[in-house]
Amino acid sequence: MQKITHFFIVTCCAICLLNTAIAQACTGVRVQSTDGAVTFARTLEFTTSLKSNLLFTPRRQQWTSPTPDGKKGMTWENQYAFLGPNGLNEPLLLGGINEKGLYIGAFWFPKLAKYQEATKDEITKVVAPSIFTALLLGTCATLDDVRNKIAQIKLVGVINTKLGMVPPLHWYAMDKSGKALVIEPISGEIVITENPVGVFTNAPQFSWHLQNLSNYMNLTSNSCKPKKIHSYTATSIGQGSGMLGLPGDFTPPSRFVRAALLSNATDPVSTADEAINQSFMLISNISIAKGLVKTIQHDKKPSIDYTQWTAVYDLTRRRCYFKTYDNQDVRVVHLDKLPHDGKQILTIPMWNSKPEYKDVTGQAK
C-alpha cells in the first residue's frame, strides 16, 4: 500500500496563486436522462497552465492529514477507488468520481471561507481543506455517508505549502441518485445545503445564488410575443427573445444564473449518451476562450483566465469524459476497467495533446 502523507487536493483556481492571479471561473452543471442516468459537467479556468492528468487511486491507500502546527491529523485508509484530474505533475486532485458513483468537486470560495477550530484533544479528527476531497471520495458512497463523515471530523484551516496559504474552498457533492449537496465553511461552521438546481460556481455563498435566481424568473426559452406600447407594436428582432436579459459575463453570479436557466430550459434526454452530449453543449455556454477574461497585474502585464479543460462525469456508468483547451476531441476513461485493488496510483495523460482531425473527404458521393 502506498502511504500518502501530503496529498494536496485543491480546486482549479487555487493554482493561480502561484502567479499572484486568482481565477474564479469554475462552473458545474447536472444533466439527468429519463432512463435514470446522472451526469455532471465541470469546467476549470485559471491563468497558469495546470498540465493536468487524470489520477486513478486504488483502494487501501493510507492517508494522513496535516494540521496547522505541522503534526499528524486524521489518518484513514480509502475504502473506495476513485478517479480525478490533478495539476502541475503532482497529486493535486481537483475533484473526481469514485467507484460508487459519488462525485466531489472543490470550488474556489474567496473571502468567505472560515473553517472550524479543533482542540488539542481533537487533533485526530483534523482534516485539512486540501485533503478533504480525497477523504470523501475514499470513504463515502452516498450523500448520507458524506453528512455522517463531516459530523465525525474537524475541517480546520491548514496552510497548503504549495500555495503558501489556506485555500478557501467550498464543495459540491452528488451521488448517482442525482441529489446534490453544497458544503461550505462559513463563520467557523460547516454549512450543508441541499442543491435543488444542480448548478454550482464560486462566491457568494450558495444560498445567495439561489435567492438571486428570483431576479430572472421572467426568462424562458419561449420567444416573446409582440407587445403594444401606446400606439406602437414592438416585435422581437430575431429568435431567442425569451432569454433576452440572460447575463453573459463570466462573474460567478452570472455563470450560476446562465447555467441554471439554460439547463432548466433544455429538452429532456432519454439515455446516458444523450446526457453526456447535452452536458458538453450546456457547459460550452460558460467556457472561456483566451483573452475574454483578463486581470492587469502590478507589473502591467495581463493575467488571462481560460478554460483549460472540461470534464463530464457519468455517475451511473462511472466514466469520466474530458477535453482540453488545445484538444477538443472528447476522450473517456472507464473507472470500472481500472484495477480497484491495485498497489499504486495510475496516471492517464490529459494535457499536451493535439486533436486528431478525422479526414472524411473520401465520404463524398
N, C-alpha and C positions, 0 to 999 in steps of 0.2 A: 504493500500500500504506500502511496505517495503522501508525504507529510506536507501540508500547505499551511505555512505559518502566517504569511502576509500576502494573502491572495486578494489584492486590492480590486474591488469592484466599484466602478464609478460610472456615472452617467456620461453620455457623449459630450455634454457641454463642459464638464469639468476639465477635460484635457486641454481646453483652450487657454486655461490659466498659465500654461507653460509659455505662452506668447503674450501674456498680460491682457488678452482679449477674452471676454466672456460671451459665448454664444448661448442663446436661449431659445432655440427654434426647433426643438424636438416635438413631434406630434404623433399621436397614435389614434387609431380608429378601428372599431369592431365591425365585422360583417358576419351575419349568420344566414345560412341557407335553409330552405323549408324542409330539407331532409335531416336537419339537426346538426350539420357541420358548423363549426365555430372557427373564425379566423381573426387575427389581429395584425394590422399593418402598422409599421413603425418607421419613421424617418430619423436619421441622425445628422444634425447640422452643426458644424463648428468650423473654426478657421484653420487650425493646424492639421496636416494630413495625418490621420489616425493610423493608417496602414492596418486596418482591421483584418483579422482572420476569424473563422469560426473555431471555437474550442469545444471539444466533447469531453466531459468529465464523467468517468465511470463511477459506479457505486464504491462505497467503502474507502473513500479518501478521507484522510484525517485533517481536521481544521482547528485552528486556534485564532481567536480574535485578539488583536492588540487592545490595550487600554490607554487612557490618557497619560499615565505615568510610566508607560513602557513595559508593564507587566503583562502576564498572560490573562486573558479574559476567558470567555466561554470556549469550551472545546467540544467537538462533536465529530461524528462520522456520517457522511452523507448516505442516506438510505436509497435515494433515487439518482439515476444518471440524468444528466442534463446537458443542453447544447445552447451556446450563445456566442456572439461576437466579442472579440477582445479589442485591445488597442495598443499601438506602439510596440508591437512584437513582445508584449508582456502579458501575463494573465490578468488583464484589466477587463473583467466581464462587464458588459453594458446592459445585461438583461438576458432573457432566454426562456426556453421551454424545457420541462422535464418529462420523464417517461410516463407520467400520469396525466399529461395534458395540462399542466399548470404553467401559466405564463407569469413572469415577474419582470417588470421593467423599471429602472430608476430614471427619473427626470429631474432636471435642474430646478431648484426651488430657492432662488436667491432672496436674501434679506428676511425671509420668514421662517426658515428652518431653525428651530431651537429644540435641541434634543433633551432626553431625560438625564437625570443625575443618579449616580449609584453610590451607596455607602461602601466602606471597606468590606463589610460582610457580604456585599452583593457582587464582588468582583468576578465571581464565576458565572454571573449572569450577563456580564457586559458584552455587548456586540457593537462593533464599530459600524458606522454607516457604510463604509467602503466594503464591508463583508456581509452585509445584511441580505443582499440579493442571493448570494450563494447559500446562506442558511435556509432561506425559504424554499429555494429550488431543490435543495438537497434533502429536506426533511418534511416537506408538505405535499399532499396530493390534492387537497381541496381548499376552498376558501375558509371552511370551518377549521381546518388544520392551521391555516395562516393566522386566524384570530387566536387560536389556542397558543400557538408558538409565541406570538407577540406578548401575550399575557405572562409568559414564562421568562422573559428576558428584560434587560435594560438597554435600550438603544441610546448609547452615550456618544457625545461628540468627541471623536478621536482624530487628531491631525493625520492626514494622509501624507506620508513623507514624500511621495512622488509629486504631490501638488503643493506641499508646504502650507496646508490649511485643512480645516474641517470641511469636507464637501457638503454644501447644503442641498439635500435631496428630498424628494418625496417619490412615492412608488405607486404603480398601477399593477394590480393583481387580478388575474382572470383564470377561471378553470374551464374545463371542457363543457360545462353546462351553459356557458355564455354569461354567467353572472360575474360581476366585477366589483372590486373594492379599491378605494383610494386610501393610502396610508401616508399620513402627514405628521411630522414632528412640529407641533405648534405650542408655544409657551410652556415647554418642558413636559408636555404630554403627547402621547401618540394617539392621534385622532383617526379613527377608521370610519369611512363613509361609503355607503353603497353607491355605485356608479350606474345610474339608470340609462345613461345615454351612450356608454361605451366609447367615449372620446376622452382624450387626455392631452394636456400640454404642460405649461410651466406656471409660474406665479401669475396672479394671486392664488390664494388657496382655492380648493375645488368648489366649495360652497359658493364662493363669489362667482365663479364661472357659470354655475347652474342658474343663479339669480340673473346674471347678465343676459341669458337667453330670452328673458322676458322682453328685452328691448327689440327683439327681432321676430316676434310672434306673427307679424303680418306677412312674412316672406314664405312663399310656396313655390313649387315648380310650375304652377299654372300661370300662363301668360295673363296679363291684366286686360280687362275689358275696357272698351272706350269709356271715357269719363267726360261728362259735360261740365264745363267750367264757365258759368254765366252763359253767354251765347256761343261759346266756342267748345267744340268737341275735341278733346285730346286723345290721340291713339298712340299705341306703342310703336316705337321706331322699328323694332325687329323682334325676333324670338328671344326669350329669356327675360322678359319684363317681370315675371313673377318673382325672380330673385334680385330685382333691382334694389340696390342698397346693401347687398351682401358685402361685408368688409373683405377687402382684397389684400390688405397689408400683411406683414409677417410677424406682428406682435402676438404674444401668447393669447390674449383675449380674442383677437380677430381670427387666429387659426382655430381656436376652440369653436367659435361660432360657425365658421366655414365648414369644418369637419362635421359638426353635429347636424347642421341643416342639410348638407349635401348627402350625408349617409342616410338621413331620415327620408329624403326625397327619392332615392333610387328605387327602381323596380325590384321586387323580390327575386331572388335567385334560387334555383332548385337544388343544385349539387355543390359539393365541396370545390370542385374545379371552377365552377362559375363564381363561387365566393372568392376564391383566390384572384381570379381575373378582375372582379369588381373591386377588391381591396386595392390592387395596384392602380386601377383607374381613379379611385377616390383619393388615394394618398398623393397622386400626381398633382392634385389641385393645391397641395400645401408645399410641395418640393421647391427648393430654391436653387436657381442657376447662379453660377459665379458672377458676382458684380451687382446682384439685386439688393444685397444687404451688406453695408459697409460701416465700419467704425473707424474714425480717424484717430490714430494713436498720438501720443505726446511728441513723437518724432515726425509727425505729419504724414506718416505712411498709413495707407488704409489697411484695416484688418477685414477680411472678407469671409463671411459665413456662407456655407453652401452645403447641399445635401450630399454627404459623402457616400452613404448607402441607404437603401431601403430594404427592410425585411418584412415578409408576410409569414406569420406563423399559423399553421394548420393545427389547432389544438386537438381536433378529433383524430386525425391520422398521424399526428406527431411529426410534422415536417417543417422545415424552415426554407422558404423561398427567398432569394435575395438578388439584388442587382446593385451595382456601384455607379458612381458618377461617370467613370471612364468606360464602363462596360454595362450597357443597358440590357444585355442578354440576361434573362431570368434563369437562375440556377437553383437547384433544390438539393437538400440534404435530408435523408430519411433517418430520423433518430432511432427507429426500431431496427435498422440494419447495422447499427454500430454495436460494438462489444460492451454491453452494460456491466459485465463483470471483469472488464479489462484491468490491467495493472497501472496504466498511465494515461495522462491526458493526451488526446489526439488533436491535431491541428488540420483544418481544411482551409486552403487559400481562398481569400476573397479579393484582395486588392492586387494592383499591379498586373491587371489582365486587360486585354482589348477584346472588343466584340468580334464575333465570327459572323460577318455578314453573309447570309446564305444566298448564293447566286441562283436565282430562279429564271435566268434568261432563257434557258433551254425549255422552259414550260410554255413558251409562246407557241400558239397554234393558229 
